[in-house]
Amino acid sequence: MELYHSQEITELAKAMLRVQAKLQPALKDRENPFTKSHYATLNSVMDACRNALIDSGVWLVQHPVPVEPGYLGLITKLVHTESGQWQSSLLVMPLPKADPQGYGSALTYGRRYSLSALIGIVSEDDDDGEAASNGSRGKRDAKGKAPLPQQKQNPPSQDGTSLHPSLSAMPKLDGISYEAVNTTDGKLCIVAKGDTRSKKQLLMQAGFKWSEERKLWWRYADAA
């Protein structure tokens, strides 16, 4: 059987524990127009782990490899820069179409799911597989059941604040509006928008954290 990790992985495992302790939530930042469900793009998944990997000295590389015709082969590899210890995974998936568009769609889809699985970013079945599947858009399953919809972002109110019950507990700050968004682990996040720079201390007191990757203040809706 092909080896998917170095002989020793102790140092890599220690580094990955630090990575997982610092992971950001991967926001569902895109809607599939055919299934009307939200999913996390590759950019969102990368934002969730990029700084944690760099700070812990772990190099991430993803690259396609030759496999049988009509299929995409994708290697995702983590390397501990100090010890050289490594771990990898191989994804083989059918191409939706034998053209550059189909290859690109499958590559993007494969990269984010392989990365999520290897690092430990929780991701639900969000129906975005339609983009790299056989084109069955919005169809029912073999038992005739429609797929369960994902929770959508709530529409903003007239003052720019998303209409969600959890937002009633947010502090009323001049120039600040809030929006409820979902993460790939099924949790609800509150994002603060507007004149956040001058309200930094007040937002921190309310449990918000600054995301350097996304340049925004956020907190889990159920945070104490």
DRENPA-3360 file (N, C-alpha, C; in nm, 2 decimals, always signed):
BEGIN
1 = MELYHSQE = +0.08/-0.12/+0.00/+0.00/+0.00/+0.00/+0.09/+0.13/+0.00 ~ +0.05/+0.22/-0.08/+0.13/+0.35/-0.09/+0.13/+0.42/+0.05 ~ +0.25/+0.47/+0.08/+0.26/+0.54/+0.21/+0.21/+0.68/+0.20 ~ +0.13/+0.72/+0.30/+0.07/+0.86/+0.29/+0.12/+0.95/+0.41 ~ +0.23/+0.90/+0.48/+0.29/+0.98/+0.58/+0.43/+0.94/+0.60 ~ +0.51/+1.03/+0.66/+0.65/+0.99/+0.69/+0.66/+0.89/+0.80 ~ +0.77/+0.83/+0.82/+0.79/+0.72/+0.92/+0.76/+0.77/+1.06 ~ +0.79/+0.89/+1.09/+0.76/+0.95/+1.22/+0.68/+1.08/+1.19;
9 = ITELAKAM = +0.57/+1.10/+1.27/+0.49/+1.22/+1.25/+0.47/+1.29/+1.39 ~ +0.55/+1.26/+1.49/+0.52/+1.32/+1.62/+0.53/+1.47/+1.62 ~ +0.63/+1.53/+1.56/+0.65/+1.67/+1.56/+0.54/+1.74/+1.47 ~ +0.50/+1.67/+1.36/+0.40/+1.72/+1.28/+0.26/+1.72/+1.35 ~ +0.24/+1.61/+1.43/+0.12/+1.60/+1.51/+0.11/+1.71/+1.61 ~ +0.22/+1.75/+1.68/+0.22/+1.85/+1.78/+0.19/+1.99/+1.71 ~ +0.25/+2.01/+1.59/+0.22/+2.13/+1.52/+0.07/+2.14/+1.48 ~ +0.02/+2.03/+1.43/-0.12/+2.03/+1.39/-0.22/+2.05/+1.50;
17 = LRVQAKLQ = -0.18/+2.01/+1.62/-0.27/+2.04/+1.74/-0.27/+2.19/+1.76 ~ -0.16/+2.26/+1.74/-0.16/+2.40/+1.75/-0.24/+2.47/+1.64 ~ -0.23/+2.41/+1.52/-0.31/+2.46/+1.41/-0.46/+2.45/+1.44 ~ -0.50/+2.33/+1.48/-0.65/+2.31/+1.51/-0.70/+2.40/+1.62 ~ -0.61/+2.43/+1.71/-0.65/+2.52/+1.82/-0.68/+2.66/+1.77 ~ -0.62/+2.70/+1.66/-0.63/+2.84/+1.61/-0.72/+2.85/+1.48 ~ -0.78/+2.74/+1.44/-0.86/+2.75/+1.32/-0.97/+2.85/+1.33 ~ -0.99/+2.93/+1.22/-1.10/+3.02/+1.21/-1.22/+2.94/+1.16;
25 = PALKDREN = -1.34/+2.99/+1.18/-1.46/+2.93/+1.12/-1.46/+2.95/+0.97 ~ -1.49/+2.86/+0.89/-1.50/+2.87/+0.75/-1.65/+2.92/+0.71 ~ -1.66/+3.04/+0.68/-1.79/+3.10/+0.65/-1.85/+3.05/+0.52 ~ -1.98/+3.02/+0.52/-2.05/+2.98/+0.39/-2.07/+3.11/+0.31 ~ -1.98/+3.15/+0.22/-1.98/+3.27/+0.16/-2.03/+3.27/+0.02 ~ -2.09/+3.16/-0.03/-2.14/+3.16/-0.17/-2.27/+3.07/-0.17 ~ -2.36/+3.11/-0.26/-2.48/+3.04/-0.28/-2.48/+2.96/-0.41 ~ -2.52/+2.83/-0.40/-2.54/+2.76/-0.52/-2.68/+2.79/-0.58;
33 = PFTKSHYA = -2.68/+2.86/-0.70/-2.81/+2.91/-0.75/-2.91/+2.80/-0.79 ~ -2.86/+2.67/-0.81/-2.95/+2.57/-0.85/-3.01/+2.50/-0.73 ~ -2.94/+2.48/-0.62/-2.99/+2.42/-0.50/-3.03/+2.52/-0.39 ~ -3.00/+2.65/-0.41/-3.04/+2.75/-0.32/-2.98/+2.72/-0.18 ~ -2.86/+2.66/-0.18/-2.79/+2.64/-0.05/-2.66/+2.71/-0.05 ~ -2.61/+2.74/+0.07/-2.49/+2.81/+0.09/-2.37/+2.71/+0.11 ~ -2.25/+2.75/+0.07/-2.14/+2.67/+0.09/-2.01/+2.75/+0.11 ~ -1.91/+2.70/+0.16/-1.78/+2.77/+0.18/-1.69/+2.75/+0.06;
41 = TLNSVMDA = -1.65/+2.86/+0.00/-1.56/+2.86/-0.11/-1.42/+2.82/-0.07 ~ -1.33/+2.79/-0.17/-1.19/+2.76/-0.14/-1.13/+2.88/-0.07 ~ -1.16/+3.00/-0.11/-1.10/+3.12/-0.04/-1.14/+3.12/+0.11 ~ -1.26/+3.08/+0.14/-1.31/+3.08/+0.28/-1.24/+2.97/+0.36 ~ -1.22/+2.85/+0.30/-1.15/+2.74/+0.37/-1.01/+2.78/+0.39 ~ -0.94/+2.84/+0.29/-0.80/+2.89/+0.31/-0.79/+2.99/+0.42 ~ -0.89/+3.09/+0.42/-0.89/+3.19/+0.52/-0.90/+3.13/+0.66 ~ -0.97/+3.02/+0.67/-0.99/+2.95/+0.80/-0.86/+2.89/+0.86;
49 = CRNALIDS = -0.76/+2.86/+0.77/-0.65/+2.79/+0.82/-0.51/+2.84/+0.79 ~ -0.51/+2.94/+0.70/-0.38/+2.99/+0.64/-0.28/+3.04/+0.75 ~ -0.33/+3.13/+0.83/-0.24/+3.19/+0.94/-0.20/+3.08/+1.04 ~ -0.30/+2.99/+1.08/-0.27/+2.89/+1.18/-0.16/+2.80/+1.13 ~ -0.16/+2.76/+1.00/-0.06/+2.68/+0.94/+0.08/+2.75/+0.94 ~ +0.08/+2.87/+0.89/+0.20/+2.95/+0.89/+0.27/+2.97/+1.03 ~ +0.18/+3.01/+1.12/+0.23/+3.03/+1.26/+0.29/+2.90/+1.32 ~ +0.24/+2.79/+1.28/+0.28/+2.66/+1.34/+0.39/+2.59/+1.26;
57 = GVWLVQHP = +0.44/+2.66/+1.15/+0.55/+2.61/+1.07/+0.51/+2.49/+0.99 ~ +0.39/+2.49/+0.93/+0.34/+2.38/+0.85/+0.32/+2.43/+0.71 ~ +0.38/+2.36/+0.61/+0.37/+2.40/+0.47/+0.26/+2.32/+0.41 ~ +0.17/+2.38/+0.34/+0.06/+2.32/+0.27/+0.09/+2.32/+0.12 ~ +0.07/+2.21/+0.05/+0.08/+2.21/-0.09/-0.03/+2.12/-0.15 ~ -0.09/+2.16/-0.26/-0.19/+2.08/-0.33/-0.15/+2.08/-0.48 ~ -0.15/+1.97/-0.54/-0.12/+1.96/-0.68/-0.18/+1.84/-0.75 ~ -0.22/+1.86/-0.88/-0.28/+1.74/-0.95/-0.17/+1.64/-0.99;
65 = VPVEPGYL = -0.21/+1.52/-1.00/-0.12/+1.41/-1.04/-0.20/+1.32/-1.15 ~ -0.12/+1.26/-1.24/-0.18/+1.18/-1.34/-0.26/+1.06/-1.28 ~ -0.38/+1.03/-1.33/-0.45/+0.91/-1.29/-0.52/+0.86/-1.42 ~ -0.61/+0.77/-1.41/-0.68/+0.72/-1.53/-0.76/+0.83/-1.61 ~ -0.77/+0.81/-1.74/-0.84/+0.91/-1.82/-0.98/+0.94/-1.77 ~ -1.03/+1.06/-1.77/-1.16/+1.10/-1.72/-1.17/+1.13/-1.57 ~ -1.05/+1.12/-1.50/-1.05/+1.14/-1.36/-0.95/+1.25/-1.32 ~ -0.97/+1.31/-1.21/-0.88/+1.41/-1.15/-0.81/+1.34/-1.04;
73 = GLITKLVH = -0.67/+1.35/-1.03/-0.60/+1.30/-0.91/-0.54/+1.43/-0.84 ~ -0.56/+1.44/-0.71/-0.52/+1.55/-0.64/-0.44/+1.51/-0.51 ~ -0.32/+1.56/-0.50/-0.24/+1.54/-0.37/-0.26/+1.66/-0.28 ~ -0.29/+1.64/-0.16/-0.28/+1.74/-0.06/-0.18/+1.70/+0.05 ~ -0.08/+1.78/+0.08/+0.03/+1.74/+0.16/+0.06/+1.85/+0.26 ~ +0.09/+1.81/+0.39/+0.13/+1.89/+0.50/+0.27/+1.85/+0.53 ~ +0.36/+1.95/+0.54/+0.50/+1.93/+0.58/+0.54/+2.01/+0.70 ~ +0.59/+1.95/+0.80/+0.65/+2.02/+0.91/+0.78/+2.08/+0.88;
81 = TESGQWQS = +0.80/+2.21/+0.87/+0.92/+2.27/+0.81/+1.04/+2.24/+0.90 ~ +1.03/+2.22/+1.03/+1.15/+2.20/+1.11/+1.20/+2.06/+1.11 ~ +1.11/+1.96/+1.11/+1.15/+1.82/+1.12/+1.14/+1.75/+0.98 ~ +1.07/+1.81/+0.89/+1.06/+1.74/+0.76/+0.95/+1.64/+0.76 ~ +0.88/+1.61/+0.87/+0.78/+1.51/+0.87/+0.66/+1.56/+0.79 ~ +0.59/+1.46/+0.73/+0.48/+1.50/+0.64/+0.37/+1.40/+0.65 ~ +0.25/+1.44/+0.60/+0.14/+1.36/+0.58/+0.06/+1.41/+0.46 ~ +0.00/+1.32/+0.38/-0.06/+1.35/+0.26/-0.19/+1.27/+0.24;
89 = SLLVMPLP = -0.27/+1.31/+0.14/-0.39/+1.24/+0.10/-0.39/+1.24/-0.05 ~ -0.46/+1.14/-0.11/-0.48/+1.14/-0.25/-0.63/+1.13/-0.28 ~ -0.68/+1.23/-0.36/-0.82/+1.23/-0.40/-0.83/+1.19/-0.55 ~ -0.91/+1.10/-0.58/-0.94/+1.07/-0.72/-1.09/+1.08/-0.74 ~ -1.12/+1.17/-0.84/-1.27/+1.19/-0.86/-1.29/+1.21/-1.01 ~ -1.41/+1.17/-1.06/-1.44/+1.18/-1.20/-1.46/+1.32/-1.24 ~ -1.41/+1.35/-1.36/-1.43/+1.49/-1.42/-1.57/+1.50/-1.47 ~ -1.64/+1.62/-1.44/-1.78/+1.64/-1.49/-1.78/+1.65/-1.64;
97 = KADPQGYG = -1.67/+1.71/-1.70/-1.66/+1.73/-1.84/-1.51/+1.72/-1.88 ~ -1.49/+1.67/-2.00/-1.35/+1.66/-2.04/-1.30/+1.78/-2.12 ~ -1.31/+1.90/-2.04/-1.26/+2.02/-2.10/-1.20/+2.11/-1.99 ~ -1.14/+2.22/-2.02/-1.07/+2.30/-1.91/-1.17/+2.35/-1.80 ~ -1.29/+2.38/-1.84/-1.39/+2.43/-1.74/-1.43/+2.31/-1.64 ~ -1.45/+2.19/-1.70/-1.48/+2.08/-1.61/-1.36/+2.05/-1.52 ~ -1.24/+2.05/-1.57/-1.12/+2.02/-1.50/-1.10/+2.13/-1.38 ~ -1.12/+2.25/-1.42/-1.11/+2.36/-1.32/-1.21/+2.35/-1.21;
105 = SALTYGRR = -1.33/+2.32/-1.24/-1.44/+2.30/-1.14/-1.41/+2.19/-1.05 ~ -1.36/+2.07/-1.10/-1.33/+1.96/-1.02/-1.21/+1.99/-0.93 ~ -1.11/+2.06/-0.98/-0.99/+2.09/-0.91/-1.02/+2.18/-0.79 ~ -1.10/+2.28/-0.81/-1.14/+2.37/-0.70/-1.22/+2.30/-0.60 ~ -1.32/+2.22/-0.64/-1.40/+2.14/-0.55/-1.32/+2.04/-0.47 ~ -1.23/+1.97/-0.54/-1.14/+1.87/-0.47/-1.05/+1.94/-0.37 ~ -0.99/+2.05/-0.41/-0.90/+2.12/-0.32/-0.96/+2.16/-0.18 ~ -1.08/+2.21/-0.19/-1.14/+2.26/-0.06/-1.18/+2.14/+0.03;
113 = YSLSALIG = -1.23/+2.03/-0.04/-1.28/+1.92/+0.04/-1.16/+1.84/+0.10 ~ -1.06/+1.82/+0.02/-0.94/+1.75/+0.06/-0.87/+1.83/+0.18 ~ -0.86/+1.96/+0.16/-0.80/+2.04/+0.26/-0.88/+2.03/+0.39 ~ -1.01/+2.05/+0.38/-1.10/+2.04/+0.50/-1.08/+1.91/+0.57 ~ -1.08/+1.80/+0.50/-1.07/+1.67/+0.56/-0.93/+1.64/+0.62 ~ -0.82/+1.69/+0.56/-0.69/+1.66/+0.61/-0.66/+1.75/+0.74 ~ -0.71/+1.87/+0.74/-0.67/+1.96/+0.85/-0.77/+1.95/+0.96 ~ -0.90/+1.92/+0.93/-1.00/+1.90/+1.04/-1.10/+2.02/+1.04;
121 = IVSEDDDD = -1.12/+2.09/+0.92/-1.22/+2.19/+0.91/-1.35/+2.12/+0.88 ~ -1.45/+2.13/+0.98/-1.57/+2.06/+0.96/-1.65/+2.12/+0.85 ~ -1.70/+2.03/+0.76/-1.78/+2.08/+0.64/-1.90/+1.99/+0.63 ~ -2.02/+2.04/+0.61/-2.14/+1.97/+0.59/-2.16/+1.93/+0.45 ~ -2.25/+1.84/+0.42/-2.30/+1.82/+0.28/-2.38/+1.94/+0.24 ~ -2.32/+2.02/+0.16/-2.38/+2.15/+0.12/-2.43/+2.16/-0.02 ~ -2.43/+2.04/-0.09/-2.48/+2.04/-0.23/-2.40/+2.11/-0.33 ~ -2.28/+2.16/-0.30/-2.20/+2.23/-0.40/-2.14/+2.13/-0.49;
129 = GEAASNGS = -2.15/+2.00/-0.45/-2.09/+1.90/-0.54/-2.16/+1.90/-0.68 ~ -2.27/+1.97/-0.69/-2.33/+1.98/-0.82/-2.24/+2.05/-0.92 ~ -2.14/+2.13/-0.87/-2.05/+2.20/-0.97/-1.95/+2.11/-1.03 ~ -1.93/+1.99/-0.97/-1.83/+1.90/-1.02/-1.89/+1.76/-1.03 ~ -2.02/+1.76/-1.06/-2.10/+1.63/-1.07/-2.14/+1.61/-1.22 ~ -2.24/+1.52/-1.23/-2.28/+1.49/-1.37/-2.39/+1.59/-1.42 ~ -2.41/+1.69/-1.34/-2.51/+1.80/-1.39/-2.65/+1.78/-1.35 ~ -2.68/+1.69/-1.25/-2.81/+1.67/-1.20/-2.84/+1.78/-1.11;
137 = RGKRDAKG = -2.90/+1.89/-1.15/-2.92/+2.01/-1.07/-3.06/+2.01/-1.01 ~ -3.05/+2.02/-0.87/-3.18/+2.03/-0.80/-3.27/+1.92/-0.81 ~ -3.22/+1.80/-0.84/-3.31/+1.68/-0.86/-3.33/+1.62/-0.72 ~ -3.44/+1.53/-0.71/-3.46/+1.46/-0.60/-3.38/+1.33/-0.60 ~ -3.36/+1.27/-0.48/-3.28/+1.15/-0.47/-3.36/+1.03/-0.51 ~ -3.30/+0.91/-0.50/-3.36/+0.79/-0.55/-3.49/+0.76/-0.49 ~ -3.51/+0.81/-0.36/-3.64/+0.78/-0.29/-3.74/+0.89/-0.31 ~ -3.70/+0.99/-0.40/-3.80/+1.09/-0.43/-3.80/+1.21/-0.33;
145 = KAPLPQQK = -3.70/+1.21/-0.24/-3.70/+1.31/-0.14/-3.61/+1.43/-0.19 ~ -3.65/+1.55/-0.17/-3.57/+1.67/-0.20/-3.46/+1.68/-0.10 ~ -3.34/+1.73/-0.14/-3.24/+1.75/-0.04/-3.28/+1.85/+0.07 ~ -3.23/+1.83/+0.19/-3.26/+1.92/+0.30/-3.19/+2.05/+0.27 ~ -3.26/+2.16/+0.28/-3.20/+2.29/+0.26/-3.11/+2.33/+0.37 ~ -3.00/+2.41/+0.34/-2.92/+2.46/+0.44/-2.98/+2.59/+0.49 ~ -2.95/+2.63/+0.61/-3.00/+2.75/+0.67/-2.94/+2.87/+0.59 ~ -3.02/+2.96/+0.55/-2.97/+3.07/+0.47/-2.94/+3.19/+0.56;
153 = QNPPSQDG = -2.86/+3.29/+0.50/-2.84/+3.41/+0.57/-2.97/+3.49/+0.58 ~ -3.00/+3.55/+0.69/-3.12/+3.63/+0.71/-3.11/+3.76/+0.63 ~ -3.22/+3.80/+0.57/-3.22/+3.93/+0.50/-3.20/+4.05/+0.59 ~ -3.12/+4.15/+0.54/-3.10/+4.26/+0.63/-3.23/+4.35/+0.65 ~ -3.23/+4.41/+0.77/-3.34/+4.50/+0.79/-3.31/+4.64/+0.73 ~ -3.40/+4.73/+0.75/-3.38/+4.86/+0.69/-3.26/+4.93/+0.74 ~ -3.22/+4.90/+0.86/-3.10/+4.97/+0.92/-2.97/+4.89/+0.89 ~ -2.98/+4.78/+0.81/-2.87/+4.70/+0.78/-2.84/+4.59/+0.87;
161 = TSLHPSLS = -2.92/+4.57/+0.97/-2.90/+4.46/+1.07/-2.98/+4.34/+1.02 ~ -2.92/+4.22/+1.02/-2.98/+4.10/+0.98/-3.09/+4.06/+1.08 ~ -3.21/+4.03/+1.03/-3.32/+3.99/+1.11/-3.30/+3.85/+1.17 ~ -3.24/+3.84/+1.28/-3.23/+3.71/+1.35/-3.24/+3.72/+1.50 ~ -3.31/+3.63/+1.56/-3.34/+3.65/+1.71/-3.21/+3.67/+1.79 ~ -3.10/+3.60/+1.75/-2.97/+3.62/+1.82/-2.92/+3.76/+1.82 ~ -2.96/+3.84/+1.73/-2.91/+3.97/+1.72/-2.97/+4.07/+1.82 ~ -3.08/+4.03/+1.88/-3.14/+4.12/+1.98/-3.05/+4.14/+2.10;
169 = AMPKLDGI = -2.96/+4.05/+2.12/-2.87/+4.06/+2.24/-2.74/+4.14/+2.21 ~ -2.72/+4.18/+2.08/-2.60/+4.25/+2.04/-2.61/+4.40/+2.09 ~ -2.50/+4.45/+2.13/-2.50/+4.59/+2.18/-2.54/+4.69/+2.07 ~ -2.62/+4.79/+2.11/-2.66/+4.89/+2.02/-2.55/+5.00/+2.01 ~ -2.48/+5.00/+1.90/-2.37/+5.09/+1.89/-2.39/+5.18/+1.76 ~ -2.37/+5.31/+1.78/-2.38/+5.40/+1.66/-2.29/+5.36/+1.55 ~ -2.34/+5.35/+1.43/-2.26/+5.32/+1.31/-2.23/+5.18/+1.29 ~ -2.28/+5.09/+1.38/-2.25/+4.94/+1.37/-2.38/+4.87/+1.34;
177 = SYEAVNTT = -2.37/+4.78/+1.24/-2.48/+4.69/+1.21/-2.43/+4.55/+1.22 ~ -2.52/+4.45/+1.23/-2.48/+4.31/+1.25/-2.55/+4.22/+1.14 ~ -2.48/+4.12/+1.11/-2.53/+4.02/+1.01/-2.51/+3.88/+1.06 ~ -2.61/+3.79/+1.05/-2.60/+3.65/+1.09/-2.56/+3.57/+0.97 ~ -2.45/+3.49/+0.98/-2.40/+3.41/+0.87/-2.37/+3.27/+0.93 ~ -2.37/+3.17/+0.85/-2.35/+3.03/+0.89/-2.20/+2.99/+0.86 ~ -2.15/+2.90/+0.94/-2.02/+2.85/+0.92/-2.03/+2.70/+0.88 ~ -1.92/+2.64/+0.83/-1.93/+2.51/+0.78/-1.95/+2.41/+0.89;
185 = DGKLCIVA = -1.93/+2.44/+1.01/-1.95/+2.35/+1.12/-2.09/+2.35/+1.17 ~ -2.18/+2.43/+1.10/-2.32/+2.43/+1.14/-2.35/+2.54/+1.24 ~ -2.26/+2.62/+1.29/-2.28/+2.72/+1.39/-2.31/+2.85/+1.32 ~ -2.38/+2.94/+1.40/-2.42/+3.07/+1.35/-2.32/+3.17/+1.41 ~ -2.27/+3.25/+1.31/-2.18/+3.36/+1.35/-2.25/+3.50/+1.33 ~ -2.21/+3.59/+1.42/-2.25/+3.73/+1.40/-2.14/+3.81/+1.36 ~ -2.15/+3.89/+1.25/-2.05/+3.97/+1.19/-2.09/+4.12/+1.21 ~ -2.00/+4.19/+1.27/-2.02/+4.34/+1.29/-1.97/+4.42/+1.17;
193 = KGDTRSKK = -2.05/+4.51/+1.12/-2.01/+4.59/+1.01/-2.03/+4.74/+1.04 ~ -1.96/+4.82/+0.96/-1.97/+4.97/+0.98/-1.84/+5.03/+1.04 ~ -1.86/+5.13/+1.13/-1.75/+5.20/+1.19/-1.70/+5.12/+1.31 ~ -1.64/+5.00/+1.27/-1.59/+4.91/+1.38/-1.46/+4.96/+1.44 ~ -1.38/+5.03/+1.37/-1.25/+5.08/+1.42/-1.26/+5.16/+1.55 ~ -1.36/+5.25/+1.55/-1.38/+5.33/+1.67/-1.45/+5.26/+1.78 ~ -1.51/+5.14/+1.75/-1.58/+5.07/+1.85/-1.51/+4.94/+1.89 ~ -1.38/+4.93/+1.87/-1.30/+4.81/+1.89/-1.32/+4.76/+2.03;
201 = QLLMQAGF = -1.30/+4.85/+2.13/-1.30/+4.80/+2.27/-1.44/+4.75/+2.31 ~ -1.55/+4.82/+2.26/-1.68/+4.78/+2.29/-1.72/+4.65/+2.23 ~ -1.67/+4.62/+2.11/-1.69/+4.50/+2.04/-1.62/+4.38/+2.11 ~ -1.50/+4.41/+2.16/-1.42/+4.31/+2.23/-1.50/+4.27/+2.36 ~ -1.55/+4.37/+2.43/-1.63/+4.35/+2.55/-1.75/+4.26/+2.52 ~ -1.80/+4.27/+2.40/-1.92/+4.20/+2.36/-1.89/+4.06/+2.31 ~ -1.76/+4.02/+2.32/-1.72/+3.89/+2.27/-1.68/+3.87/+2.13 ~ -1.66/+3.99/+2.06/-1.62/+3.98/+1.92/-1.47/+3.96/+1.91;
209 = KWSEERKL = -1.43/+3.89/+1.80/-1.29/+3.87/+1.77/-1.26/+3.93/+1.63 ~ -1.14/+3.98/+1.62/-1.09/+4.03/+1.49/-1.03/+3.92/+1.40 ~ -1.08/+3.91/+1.28/-1.02/+3.81/+1.18/-0.93/+3.89/+1.09 ~ -0.80/+3.87/+1.10/-0.71/+3.94/+1.02/-0.72/+3.90/+0.87 ~ -0.76/+3.77/+0.85/-0.77/+3.72/+0.71/-0.89/+3.79/+0.64 ~ -1.00/+3.80/+0.71/-1.12/+3.86/+0.64/-1.14/+4.00/+0.67 ~ -1.06/+4.06/+0.76/-1.07/+4.20/+0.80/-1.21/+4.23/+0.85 ~ -1.26/+4.15/+0.95/-1.39/+4.18/+1.01/-1.39/+4.13/+1.15;
217 = WWRYADAA = -1.49/+4.18/+1.23/-1.52/+4.14/+1.36/-1.63/+4.04/+1.36 ~ -1.61/+3.93/+1.44/-1.71/+3.82/+1.44/-1.71/+3.76/+1.58 ~ -1.82/+3.68/+1.60/-1.84/+3.60/+1.72/-1.94/+3.50/+1.69 ~ -1.94/+3.39/+1.77/-2.04/+3.29/+1.76/-2.17/+3.34/+1.82 ~ -2.28/+3.32/+1.76/-2.41/+3.37/+1.81/-2.44/+3.32/+1.95 ~ -2.40/+3.20/+1.99/-2.43/+3.14/+2.12/-2.32/+3.16/+2.22 ~ -2.22/+3.24/+2.19/-2.11/+3.27/+2.28/-2.16/+3.34/+2.40 ~ -2.11/+3.31/+2.52/-2.15/+3.37/+2.64/-2.10/+3.52/+2.65;
% end
